[in-house]
């Protein structure tokens, strides 16, 4: 999977979550539960999603050249897949 596709997927999830927060009339607890349910429907646990975001952020913060962002995303996903297989 291309890093640009993964980045687009992560941005899509973030945009969807942000839209949910902005357009909802529910209380925070209900909104958070809805976001968690949406992630679970997509096959992504809350902890796994947070871990993916944290890993990508950490790698991006270490970078000095934006051309390395694709490599950082690919490495993060590969690490997650290897951990899931173990």
VEXMI-384738 format. One line per 2 residues: number of its first residue (from 1); for each residue x, y negated, z negated of N, C-alpha, C. Coordinates in Angstrom, 1 decimal, always signed. Atoms other than C-alpha are relative to their C-alpha. Layout:
NUM = X/Y/Z/X/Y/Z/X/Y/Z; ...
END
This chain:
1 = +0.9/+1.2/+0.0/+0.0/+0.0/+0.0/+0.9/-1.2/+0.0; -0.7/+1.2/-0.1/+1.3/-3.4/+1.0/-0.2/-0.9/-1.3
3 = +0.1/+0.9/+1.1/+2.1/-5.8/-1.8/-1.0/-1.1/+0.2; +0.9/+1.1/-0.3/+0.1/-8.5/-0.1/-1.5/+0.5/-0.3
5 = +1.4/-0.5/+0.2/-3.0/-6.2/-0.3/-0.2/+0.1/-1.5; +0.2/-0.2/+1.5/-2.4/-5.5/-4.0/-0.2/-1.4/-0.6
7 = +0.1/+1.3/+0.5/-1.9/-9.2/-4.7/-1.4/-0.6/+0.4; +1.4/+0.5/-0.4/-5.2/-10.0/-2.8/-1.0/+0.7/-0.8
9 = +0.9/-0.7/+0.9/-6.9/-7.3/-4.8/-0.1/-0.6/-1.4; -0.1/+0.6/+1.3/-5.7/-8.7/-8.1/-0.6/-1.4/+0.0
11 = +0.6/+1.3/-0.1/-6.6/-12.2/-7.0/-1.5/+0.1/+0.1; +1.5/-0.2/-0.2/-10.1/-11.0/-6.0/-0.6/+0.4/-1.3
13 = +0.5/-0.4/+1.3/-10.6/-9.4/-9.4/+0.0/-1.3/-0.9; -0.1/+1.2/+0.8/-9.4/-12.6/-11.1/-1.1/-1.0/+0.4
15 = +1.0/+1.0/-0.5/-11.7/-14.8/-8.9/-1.4/+0.5/-0.4; +1.3/-0.5/+0.4/-14.6/-12.6/-9.6/-0.3/-0.1/-1.4
17 = +0.1/+0.1/+1.5/-14.0/-12.6/-13.3/-0.2/-1.5/-0.3; +0.1/+1.4/+0.2/-13.6/-16.4/-13.2/-1.4/-0.5/+0.4
19 = +1.3/+0.4/-0.4/-16.8/-16.8/-11.2/-1.1/+0.4/-1.0; +1.0/-0.6/+1.0/-18.7/-14.6/-13.7/+0.0/-0.9/-1.2
21 = -0.1/+0.9/+1.2/-17.5/-16.8/-16.6/-0.7/-1.3/+0.3; +0.5/+1.3/-0.2/-18.4/-20.0/-14.9/-1.5/-0.1/+0.3
23 = +1.4/+0.0/-0.4/-21.8/-19.0/-13.6/-1.0/+0.8/-0.9; +0.9/-0.8/+0.9/-23.1/-16.9/-16.5/-0.7/-0.9/-1.0
25 = +0.7/+0.7/+1.1/-25.6/-18.0/-19.0/+0.1/+0.8/-1.3; -0.1/-0.8/+1.2/-24.8/-15.2/-21.4/+1.1/-0.5/-0.9
27 = -1.0/+0.3/+1.0/-22.7/-15.5/-24.5/+1.3/+0.7/+0.4; -1.3/-0.5/-0.3/-19.0/-14.7/-24.4/+0.1/+1.5/-0.2
29 = -0.1/-1.4/+0.2/-19.4/-11.2/-25.8/-0.6/+0.8/+1.2; +0.6/-0.7/-1.2/-21.8/-10.2/-23.0/+0.8/-0.2/+1.2
31 = -0.8/+0.2/-1.2/-19.6/-11.8/-20.4/+1.2/+0.9/+0.1; -1.2/-0.8/+0.0/-16.5/-10.0/-21.5/-0.4/+1.5/+0.2
33 = +0.5/-1.4/-0.2/-18.5/-6.7/-21.6/-0.3/+0.2/+1.5; +0.3/-0.2/-1.4/-19.7/-7.3/-18.1/+1.3/+0.1/+0.9
35 = -1.2/-0.1/-0.8/-16.2/-7.9/-16.8/+0.7/+1.3/-0.2; -0.6/-1.3/+0.3/-14.9/-4.8/-18.6/-0.8/+1.1/+0.8
37 = +0.8/-1.0/-0.8/-17.8/-2.8/-17.0/+0.3/+0.0/+1.5; -0.3/+0.1/-1.4/-17.0/-4.1/-13.6/+1.4/+0.6/+0.3
39 = -1.3/-0.6/-0.2/-13.3/-3.1/-13.9/-0.1/+1.5/-0.1; +0.2/-1.4/+0.1/-14.4/+0.3/-15.1/-0.6/+0.7/+1.2
41 = +0.7/-0.5/-1.2/-16.7/+0.7/-12.1/+1.0/+0.1/+1.1; -1.1/+0.0/-1.0/-13.6/+0.0/-9.9/+1.1/+1.0/-0.4
43 = -1.0/-1.0/+0.4/-11.7/+2.7/-11.8/+1.2/-0.6/-0.7; -1.1/+0.7/+0.7/-9.5/+0.2/-13.7/-0.4/-0.3/-1.4
45 = +0.3/+0.2/+1.4/-9.4/+0.3/-17.5/+0.4/-1.4/-0.3; -0.3/+1.3/+0.4/-9.2/-3.0/-19.3/+1.5/+0.0/-0.4
47 = -1.4/+0.0/+0.3/-5.8/-2.0/-20.7/+0.9/+0.1/+1.2; -0.8/-0.2/-1.2/-4.5/-0.9/-17.3/+0.1/-1.3/+0.7
49 = +0.0/+1.3/-0.7/-5.6/-4.2/-15.8/+0.9/-1.0/-0.7; -0.8/+0.9/+0.7/-4.0/-6.2/-18.5/+1.5/+0.3/+0.1
51 = -1.4/-0.4/-0.1/-0.8/-4.1/-18.2/+0.5/-0.4/+1.4; -0.4/+0.4/-1.4/-0.7/-4.7/-14.4/+0.3/-1.5/+0.0
53 = -0.2/+1.4/+0.0/-1.1/-8.4/-14.9/+1.3/-0.4/-0.7; -1.2/+0.4/+0.8/+1.5/-8.6/-17.6/+1.3/+0.4/+0.7
55 = -1.3/-0.4/-0.7/+4.1/-6.6/-15.6/+0.3/-0.9/+1.2; -0.2/+0.8/-1.1/+3.5/-8.7/-12.5/+0.5/-1.4/-0.4
57 = -0.4/+1.4/+0.5/+3.8/-12.0/-14.5/+1.4/+0.1/-0.4; -1.4/-0.1/+0.5/+7.0/-10.8/-16.2/+1.0/+0.0/+1.2
59 = -0.9/-0.1/-1.1/+8.6/-9.9/-12.9/+0.0/-1.3/+0.8; +0.0/+1.3/-0.7/+7.5/-13.1/-11.2/+0.8/-1.1/-0.8
61 = -0.8/+1.0/+0.8/+8.9/-15.2/-14.1/+1.5/+0.2/+0.1; -1.4/-0.2/-0.1/+12.2/-13.5/-13.6/+0.6/-0.4/+1.4
63 = -0.4/+0.3/-1.4/+12.3/-14.4/-9.9/+0.4/-1.4/+0.2; -0.4/+1.3/-0.4/+14.1/-17.3/-8.5/-0.4/-0.3/+1.5
65 = +0.4/+0.1/-1.4/+13.0/-16.7/-4.9/-1.3/+0.7/+0.3; +1.3/-0.6/-0.2/+9.4/-16.2/-3.9/+0.0/+1.2/+1.0
67 = -0.1/-1.2/-0.9/+10.5/-13.7/-1.2/+0.1/+1.3/-0.8; -0.1/-1.2/+0.8/+11.1/-11.3/-4.1/-1.3/+0.4/-0.6
69 = +1.2/-0.2/+0.6/+7.5/-11.5/-5.2/-0.6/+1.4/+0.5; +0.5/-1.3/-0.5/+6.5/-8.6/-2.9/+0.7/+1.2/-0.6
71 = -0.8/-1.1/+0.6/+9.2/-6.4/-4.2/-0.4/+0.2/-1.5; +0.4/-0.1/+1.4/+8.2/-7.2/-7.8/-1.4/+0.7/-0.2
73 = +1.3/-0.7/+0.0/+4.6/-6.2/-7.1/+0.1/+1.4/+0.3; -0.2/-1.4/-0.4/+5.6/-3.0/-5.4/+0.6/+0.8/-1.1
75 = -0.6/-0.7/+1.1/+7.9/-2.1/-8.3/-1.0/+0.2/-1.1; +0.9/-0.1/+1.1/+5.2/-2.8/-10.9/-1.0/+1.1/+0.3
77 = +1.0/-1.0/-0.4/+2.7/-0.6/-9.0/+0.6/+1.4/-0.1; -0.7/-1.3/+0.0/+5.2/+2.2/-8.5/+0.2/+0.5/-1.5
79 = -0.2/-0.4/+1.4/+6.1/+2.2/-12.2/-1.3/+0.4/-0.7; +1.3/-0.4/+0.6/+2.4/+2.3/-13.2/-0.4/+1.4/+0.6
81 = +0.4/-1.2/-0.5/+1.8/+5.2/-10.8/+0.8/+1.2/-0.5; -0.9/-1.0/+0.6/+4.8/+7.1/-12.1/-0.4/+0.3/-1.5
83 = +0.4/-0.2/+1.4/+3.6/+6.6/-15.7/-1.4/+0.8/+0.0; +1.3/-0.7/-0.1/+0.1/+7.8/-14.7/+0.2/+1.5/+0.3
85 = -0.3/-1.4/-0.4/+1.6/+11.0/-13.2/+0.6/+0.8/-1.1; -0.7/-0.7/+1.1/+3.6/+11.8/-16.3/-0.9/+0.4/-1.1
END
